[in-house]
Amino acid sequence: MEYLVTGRQAKAIDTYTIEHTGIPSLVLMERASLTIAEETAQVAAQLKLPAVRIAAVCGSGNNGGDGIAAARILHSRGYDITIFFAGLREKMSPDCQKQLSIAENLSVPISNDTDLDAYNIIIDAIFGIGLDRPVTGTYKDWITAVNSASENGSKVIAVDTPSGIHTDSGQIMGTAVHADRTVTFGYIKKGLVLYPGASCAGKVICRDIGFDPAAAKTIGLQYITYTKEDYKRLPKRYADSHKGTYGHVLVIAGSKNMAGAAYFSALAAYRMGAGLVTLYTPESNRCILQQLLPEAVLKTYPDTAPDLSALSDQLNNYQAIILGPGLGQNAASENIVRTVTASDIKIPLIIDADGLNILSKNMEWLSKSTVPTVITPHMKELSRLTGHNIQYLKENLVQVCETFTREYGVICIAKDTRTMIIDNSETIYINLSGNNGMATGGSGDILTGIIAGLCAQHMPLPEAARLGVYLHGCAGDTAAFNKGFHSMTASDVLDAIPELLKEITLD
């Protein structure tokens, strides 16, 4: 697990370290600058040119100070580097002023020209994490000049964050540098992983510069993400076990001509380790699903007449329930959703697709429900549930979902380019696995199955949601490696799950 920080938190960590360890701010700046210089040297070596010219475009704040110090270090190592001062001398921070004075004393070339096309590498140190207003005037001209050079082949290395990106939201503040890589310090900034900021950041390299580890605990960091280190969270398998050990999943899914969603969810639950899966689906799907997934137990009902009493009586026989994939939105489906959400079971319930669409028209069912529930809406489904348009959701996702989860008592997996998981805790999960090849029909059905499979093995619902989303993205990354982004299908993601889990369990 790794933390992601906001701009305010990053500044607080910096201040805490200075005040509680006694490490001067200039020492932290020097450490940061060394990492920038090292990364720049690596890029220079990769270019394999007879001579490499480097430009450091620096503003008036501490971000500019980092860039100036990096330029001075590279100059001392014999690199052809020029500082382009893009700030205002009268508004320089004390540390930036000190670094510029040192650079001048050591005769590092300094220019105010905005023509950067002759430089092979550009260090972007105009703005740091404190930017909170649109970029205009001369600063906009500098960013335009950096991007123009980039379009002509220059490599751009951003210091801490690409200039023009909001550190918290990832939004472009009027204009922004498009970097090939970003060197950030201590913790990855939230705006570097959210779009469109992630598109401007390029490859993100996070370097330790000596922040006090106690700072994070004292400040209380809110945003987390998973990495390969979190594979260890996968439920254990035991030699002395049987199918009952790994739980029983009920998949309430499918409708006439929509058997695929039920199949994807059920097989994903099996592949994630569930001991047994039962499909509750219309009779018209029987032959299809028996052929596609003979491992599953089938309980079918007449297409328009489910036995709701029998269904209700059986719900307690399972360790996890999926509700909604391909279910349709007819009267029979509505009755099923109402019955399940109104039950008194304490079994994890994962609601997706048509289950969410039905609930969006009957929100009182969700408000009255006491079933432990996770919902998995994409932006359009979330728009129906909350009444907000998609643009508003993208700009205010955390706030909207926090309000929603408090009101309805659910865990919300808000699926987007960067999926977020928000519950009633202080922690918000941002997923970084996955890729655009997963934007294909059936992908969401697989996610519900993965989460249910984890819940069936007695993983707590919040943890199953986080790990499920992460592993789903990892399986998608494996599928992309095998098939390519354009050619991927949901079946490819399903097929990648065993490959991924084999790698994990044999590690």
N, C-alpha and C positions, 0 to 999 in steps of 0.2 A: 504494500500500500504506500502511496505517495500523497503528500499534500499539495494542493494548488493554492496560491495566495492571491489576494486582492492587492491593489496598490497601497491601500492604507495598512494592511497587514505587513507588507514588505517593508514599508517605512518604519513600522513599529518594531520589527525584528532587528533592523539596522540600528535604531535608537537604543533598544534594549541591550544589544551587544556592546555598543560603545559605553553605555552607562554602567553596566554591571560587570564587564570584564576588564574595562580600562583600555581596550584596544582603540587607538585613535582612528578617527574616520579616514585619515589619509592612509593609514595602514590597510584598512579594508579596500580603499580605492586602489592602492598599489596591487593588492592581490587580484582584484577584479581585472585590472589592466594587464597583468601578466597573463591571465587566461585569454584575454582578447588577442594579445600579441601572439600567444602560442597558436591559437586557432587561425589567425591571419597567416602565420608562417606555414602552417599546414596547407592552407589553400594556395599559397604562393608556390609551394613545392609541387602541388598537383597540377598547376598550370603548365609546368615544364617549358617555360619561356626563357630565352637567354637573359632577359632583364624584365623585372616586374616593377611597375610603378604603383604606389599605394597612396590613396588619399584618405585622410581622416576628417570627416565633416562634423564639426563639434559645436554644440550650443553653449549657453551660458551657465547651465546648471551642473549638478554633479555628474550627470550622464555625459555631458561635454568634457568634464574633468577626467572621466574614465577614458574617453577617446583620446584626449591630449596626452595622458600618461602612457597609453598604449603606443601612440605614435612616437613618443620619446624613447620608449624601450626598443621599438623596432629600429629607430634611427641609430641607437647605440649598437645595434647588432648588424649594422651595415646596409639596411634596406633603404631603398629610394622612396622616401615617404614625405608627404607635405600635409601640414595641418591647414584645413580650410575653416576659418572661424566664422560660423554662421550666427553667432549670438551677438549680444550687446555687452560691451565691456563694463558699462555702468551697472548692469544687472547680473554680473557674474557672482556665483556663490563663492564663499571664501576658499573652499577647496579647489574649485575650478580656477580661480584667480591664481592660487599658489602653483597649480600644475602648469598653467600657461607661462608664468614667470620662470619656472624651471626649464621649460622647453625653450624659451627665448634665450636663457643663459647658456644653454647647450647648443644653440644655433640650429635648432630644428626648423626647417623651412616653414613659413606661415604665409598663407595667401587669403585674400578675400574674393578671389575670382570664383565664378560659378561654373566655369567650363571644366567638366570632369571627364570628358570623353577620352582623354589621353591616358587615363588610369585604368589599370587592370583589376585592382581591388579597391573597394570603397568601404571604409568603416563608417557606419551610420551612428553618430552619437549626438544627434540634434536634440531630441526629446527623450526623456526617460519615462518612468512610471507615473509621474505626476500630471500628465496632460489631461485637462478636463474641459477644454473648449476647442472649437474648430480651428484648424490651422489656416492662417491667412497671410497676406503680405509677403515679406521677404522669406519667411520660413517656408511658405508654400513654394516659392521659387526654388529654394534649395532642394526640397523634396522632389520637385519636378526634375531638377538637374540630376539627382541621384538616380531616379527611375529612367531618365533618358540614357544615362551611361549604362545602366543595367540592360536596357533593350539593345544596346550596341555591343553587349558581350562582357561588360564588367561584372565581377562577382561582388555581391554586397553582403557585408557582415554587420548585423545590427547589434548594438550594445543594449542588453537587458530586454528591450522591446523595440520593434520597428517604429520609427518616429511617425506619429499620427494615429497609432492604434490606442484605443482606450484599454487600459490595463485590466479592467474588470469585465467589461462586456465584449471585448474584441471588435467593437464597432470602429469603423474608419471615421476619424474626426475631420471630415472635409476632404483630406487627401492623406496618403500614407506611403511610406517607403515599402517597396516590395523586395524583401531580402532573400538571399539564397540560404542563409542560416542566421540564427539568432543565438548569441551567447548570453544566458541569463544566470543569475547568481543565487545560490542557496536553495531556492524553491522555484518551480515553474509558475509563471504568472498565469492567472486564469484566462486573461485575454489572448494568450498565445495559443490556446487550444480551442477556443470558441471561434466560430466563423463570423465574419470574414477575416478576423485577425490571424487565424491559423494559416490562411492562404498567403498572407503577407510575411509570415515569420520564417517560412522555409523549414529547414531542419533545425530543431531546437536542441541546444546543448546546455545542460544545467551543470554549473561548476560550484563546488564548495569553496568559499573564500573565508571560512572561519566564523560564521555566525554561531552564537551561543545556542546549543540545542535546547536549553531551558526556555528560550524565547517563545518557541512554538507552543509549549505547554502553558506558559503564562498568558499569552495573547489569546489562545483558543482558536485554532484553525478549523474552518468549517468545511472546506471542499476537499474531497479525496478522490483518488482514482486508483485502479488496480494495475499491477504489472505482472510479469511472469512469476515473480516471487509469490503471488497469491494463488498460484496453482495448488499450493499445499493445503488450501482450504477445501479442496475436493473431498467429499465423504470417503472414509476408509472402506475397504473391502476386507472381509474376514474369511479365513479358511473354513471355520466352523460356522457356516451360514446357509440360508436357503432363500427362496424368492420372497418369503415373508419378511425377511430381515431388511430388505431394501424397498419395501413399501408398495402400495397399490394405488395407482392413479386412475381416476375417472375422467374421461374426456367426453364432455357433452358438446358435440360439434357435428357439423355437416347438415346438409339438406339435399333435396333432390337436385341432381346435377352439380353438387358441390361436395363431393366426397374427399377431394384432395386436401382440404384444410384439416379435416379430421385425421387423415393419414399422416400428414406432416407432424401434427402435434403429438400424436400417439407414438410414432416412431422416434421422435426426438426425446420423449420421456424415457423410452426403452434405452436409447443409446446413451442417455445421461446416467443410466444405472438403475432405473426403477425395476423392481422385481416383477411387477405385473401391471398391465394396462387394460382397462375395460373401456370400450367405446360405446357410448349411448348415442344412437343415431337413428334416423328414419329407416324403415324397412327397405326402402328403395336403394339404399347404399350397401345392403348386406353382401351381395355377390362381389361387388367391386372391392370392398374392404377385406373380405375373406381372402381374396386372391392377392391383394397388395400386402396385407399384413396378417398372415395366419397366426402370428404369435399373440395377437390381441384377442381378448374375450369380447364378444359382441352381445349387446343388449339393444334390441331394436324396438321401434314403436311404429304404428301406422303413421304415415307422413303427417297427418293433420290431427292426430288424436293420441298424444302421449298419456300414459297412465301416471298422472302427477302424484297420486297418493303413493304408488309403489316406488316412484323415484325418490320422493321425500323420505320414505322409510329406509332406503338403501344408502343414503348419503353418508351415514356414519361408518360405513364399511371401508372407507378409503382414507388414505393419508394425504391426498392432495386432489383437487378438482380443477379442471379446466372448463371454462364456460364461454362459448361464443364463436370460435372459428368456423366460418362457413355456415352458421346456424340459420341464416335467413332472418327476416323480420316479419313473419306472418303471425297469426294469432297463437298458433301452437308454440312457436319460439318465444313469444312474449310470456306465455303461461309458464314455460320452463324457467325463464330468467326470474320471473316473479317468485316461483316456488323455491328456487335455490337461494336467492338472496334473502328470502323471508324465513329460511330455516334457522334452527337454533344450534347448528353445528359449529364446532370450533376448529374446523379443518381448513388449512390454507386454500383459498379460492383465487384462481388467476382468471381474470375476465379480459377478453380481447374481442376485437372485430365486431361482429353483429351483437354480441353481448353488450358492448359499449354503446352501439347505436340504439339499441332498445332502451338502455338505461337513460340515454340522453333525452328521451321522451317521457321518462318515468323516474325522475330524479328522487322522488319521495321514497322509492324502493331502496335506493342506496342509502339515503339518510336514515332510514329506519333499520337497516341491516346491521346485525351484530357479528356477521361472519368475518373472520380475518381475511382481508381482501387486498390483492394487488391488481391495479388496472394498468393496461399497457397501450395507451393511445398514441397514435401518430398525431401530427399537428392538426389534421382535419378532424379527427375524432375528438381531440381535446377541445377544439373550437366548438364542436357540438355540445360537449359536456359543460363547458364553462360559459358559453355565450360570447366569448371574445373572438375577434377575427384573428387570422393567422399572423399577420404582421404585428399586432399587439402582443400576441403570445410570444413571438420570437424576441421581442424587445423587453418583455416583462415576465419571462417564463418562471423564474424562481418565485417571485411574489405571487403570481397567479396559482401556482401549484401548492405553495405553502398554505394559502388561504383555502384551497380546495381540500387538501388533506386534513386540515383542522376541522373543516365543516363536516366532512363525510367519513373521517376516520380510516382512510385507506392509504396504501402506499401507491404512489404514482410514478410509473416508468414513462416519462415523456420522451417518446421516440423521435429523434431528429438526427441531423448529421452528427451532432454530439448528444447522445442520449443522456438525460439526467434522471436520477432517482431521488425523489423527495418524499420523506415521510414525516412523522411527528417528532423526530429527533433533531438534534442540532446539526447533524451531518448531512451534507448533500454530495451525492456521488455523481461524477462526470465521467462518462465512458470514453476511452480513447482507442479502443480496438475497433476493428471493422473497416469497411471500405464501400465505395460507391457501387461495386458489383452486387452488393446485397440489396440494392433497390430493385427488387424483383418479387413477383407474386409468390406468396408462401413463406417468405422469410420471417414475418411476424408470427406465423403459426408455429414455426420451429422454436422461436424464443419462448412461447408459452409452454411448450413441451419440455424444454430444458429446465425452466424454473420449476415446473411441477415435478420433474424427475428428481431434482435436488430436494424439494420439500418432502417428497415421499421417503427420502432417506433421512428424514428428521432434521434437516437443516432449517433453522429459524427463517421465517419468511423474509425479513429484511435482508439477511445475508444471502439467501437463495436468489433474491432479486438482483443484488449487486453482482454476485459471481455468475449468475445465469446470463446477464447482459454481457459481462466481460467475455465469458467463454463463447457465447454466440458470435461476438465480434471476432474472436480468435479463430473460430471455425471458418468464418467468412474470409479471414485473411489467408488461411490454409487453402481454401477453395480457390481464391484469387491466384495464389501461387501456382496451383495446378491447372487452372482453366483460363485465367485471364479475366479482367474486369468485365469485358463486353459479353463474354460467353457464359458467365455464371448463371446457374439456376438454383432454385431452392433445393433441389435434389443434390446438387453439388455441395451445398452447405451441410446437408444431412450426412453425406458420404464423408465429409471432412471431420465430423465429430469423432468417429473412431480413430482416425489418424492422429488427431490432436490429443485425445485421451491416452492413446498408446504412448505417445511421446512423453506425456506428463507422468504416467504411472510407471514407466520404465526408467525415468530419470534417476 
